[in-house]
Amino acid sequence: MGMSGSFDEFARLVTDIENRGFIKSTRKGPTGIGKLFEDLLGKEEDNAAAPDFGDIEIKVHDGRAGSMITLFTKAPTSPRQANTYLRENYGAADPESGLKSLHATVTATRRTNSKVYDYDFQIFVDEARQRVVQLVFDKSGNMIDDSVYWSFDVLATQMELKLKNLALVHAEKEVRQDGTYYRYTGVDYIEDINIDMLIPALIDGAVKVDNRIGSYKSGRNFGKTHDHGTGFRITQSDLLYYGNVTDKLIQL
């Protein structure tokens, strides 16, 4: 469950966190930057689809303009079990296990050209049919499959659920002898993120679609699809360009 809280409450907590300066991370690795901020807000860790604080989704990053931010994850609308379909038909087999996986970042502006896979992929935004299609090409450049897509309606619903308002939290990292420390230095507040923002960003190639489809290598699910979530990702600088950034937090 997302934590309840008003914008004013969130702004007050952010101000308090900023004033504390560098704070030691409670977790090692790249997830520490977000986990520490959640702890400081008093948020319990969860994997729920709901926003993080009231209707505010929180994304914490290390301040690099080119760093990638996952807006949301969403499996394709069609066909049924689309990611299993993609993995089994167009994935590459692991040399040891023989199990297939598909890890490819796909955009609308450039077809993939990987030597790992026998096929290439590209996003096509079909505005007439209101769907975002993942096209599959053979190595001769012939389009052979356009059956995998996300409907605009499904993407709009996901964004309404998860991304109506987004707080992009900036942080600095400092590695010391006793651990990693983060200082949270500011927030860009982006309101009313919706499908009308997503579609132009997809068409321009600013939003990238990450296929992260593996296979279980052991256990009772051996050989079955291990879906890490198809991510819709954007750099923080492009997010600020396409998003409706407000000055709500500048006065803190």
N, C-alpha and C positions, 0 to 999 in steps of 0.2 A: 504494500500500500504506500502511495506517496504521502509524504508528511504534510499535514495541514499547515497553512501559514499564509499571511497576507504579504503583499509586496512591501509594505512598510516594515513589517517584522523582519523580512528577509534583508532589506536594506540596512536595518539596525545591526543585525548579526554580521553582515559583511563588513560594516565599518569597524566593529569590534575585532574581527579577525584580521583585517588589514593593519590595525593599530598594534597588534601583537608582534609584528615583525617575523623573523625566521622561527619556524616551529619544527621540531623533529618529527619525521615521518614515522607512522606506526606500522608501516608495511614496506617490505623491500620490493624493488621492481617498479615497472612503469605505472602500475595501478595505484601506487602509493600517493601520487599527487591528488587524485580524486578522492581516495578513501579518507585521507587526512581531512580534507575540506568537509566531507560528509560528517565525519566525527565531530568537527568543530561546530557544525550546524546543529548537531544533536540528532542526525538522521540515522536510523537503523539501516544496515546494508540489506538490500534485497535485489531481486531480478525482475520486479514487477514492471509492467508496461506503463504504469501511470507516471506522471511527472514527479520530480524529486521534492518539490517544496510548494505546496498548494498547486497552482497551475503553472509553475515555473520549472522547466527542465534545466538542469545545471550541467554545463560542460566545462571541465577544467583543463587548461593546457599550459604548456611551458613557455609561452610567449613568442614562439617562432611563427612568423606569418605564414610559412609554408607547411606547418604541421597540419595533419589531417584530422578531421573531426567526424565521427560517425553520427549522422543526424538521427538515423533509426535503422533497424533491421526488419526486413519483411521478405518472406518467401514469395515466389511468384504466385499470381492468382490462378494461372492455368498453364499446363494441364495439371491434373491431380498428381500430387507428389512430384512436382516439377523438378526439384533439386535432385531427387533420386534419378529421374529421367535424364537430366543433364549429365550427371556423373556416370551413369551406366552407358550412355550412348556416345558421349564426347569427352569423357575423362581420360586420364593416362594411368596405366597400371603401374603399381609399385613393383620394382624388380624382385623384391624378396617375397612379398605376400601375394602378389598378383592382383591385389585389390585396387580398384580405381578411385581416383580423387580428381577434383577440379578446383584449382585455385587460380582465378584470373580476374584482373581488374579491367572492367569494360566501360567504354565511353561511347558517346554518339559521334564524336569527331574523328575517331581513329580506330581502325580495325586492329585487333590484337595480331601479333606476328610471333608467336612463341614456337620454339623448336621442341618444347616439351609435349605439345598436343598436336594431334593430326588435324585439328580444326581451328578456325579463328572465329572471333566473336565481336559483335558490335551492337550498341544500343540504337534503336530507332524509336523516336517519339512519334507515334501515329495519332496526330491530333484529330483526324477525321473519325477514327474509331475509339478515341479516348483510351489509349493504352500505351504503355511503355514496353516495347518488344525487345527481347534479346535474340538477335539474329545469329545464325550459325552458318559459316562458310567453309567450303572445302579449300584445300591449299591452292586450287586454281582460281579462287576468287568467286566461285559460284555459290550463291545463297541457297542452302539446302534445307533450312528449317527456320520457321518463324512462328512456331507454336507456343513458345514460352513468353508470357507477358504478365505485366501488372496492370490492372485496370486503374484508371484515374481515380475512380470512386474509392477503391481499396486504399490507395496511397493517401488520398485526402483524409480518409477516416483515421488512418494511422498517424498522420501528422496532427490532426485535431486532438487525438488522444494523448500524444506524447510531446508535441512540439509547439503548442499554441504560443507560448512565450518562452524564450530561451535566455538564460544568463550565461554569457561566455566569460568565464573567470580566468584572469591572467595570473601567472605565478612565475616566480624565479626559483631556481634550484641551487643549492649549495651543498657540496659533499664535504663532510668533516670526518675526523678520525672516528667519532663515535656514531656516525650514521649520516643519513641524508636529511637535509632540512629544506623546507619550502616557505617562501614568503608570498602571500597573496596580495597582488598590487593593484587590482582594479577589476572592473566588470563592464562589459558591453551588454546592454539589455536590448534584446531583439524581440519585438512584438509581432503578433499575428502572422507567424510563419505558416504558410499554407501551400496548397497545390499550385497557386498562381506564381509563387516564388520558385517552386521546385522545377516546373516544366521549362522555363527559359534557361535555368542553370543546367538542366540535363541536356538540352539542345546545344548549348554552348560548350559542353564537355566539362563544365566546372564541377558538377556532381558526377561522381564515379560510382559504378556498381561493382562491389567486391563479391565475387563468388568464392565461398569458403566451404566447400563440400568435400568431406573426407569419408573414410570408412573406419569402423571399429576394427582394431587389429587383434582384439582378444575379448574374452568374456562371453556372456550369453548373447550379446549383440554382434558377435563376430561377423564381419562381412556386410552388415547393414550400414545404411547411410548415417554418418555423423555430421549433422548439419550445424555449422558454427554460426549460422545466421548470415543471410545475404545483406551486406551493409551498403547503405546509401551514404557516401562520404564526400566531404568538401573541405578545402583548406579554410583556415580561419579568416584569411584575408578575403577570399571569395564569399564566404558567409556574410561578412560585414558589407560586401559590395551588393549582394543580392537581397539581403535582409533589410527589414524596416527597423533600423537602429534608432533608439530613442535616447534622450539625454537624462532619463530618470535618475540614473545612478551617478551622474557626473557631479552632483552637488554634495556627495557624501564627504 
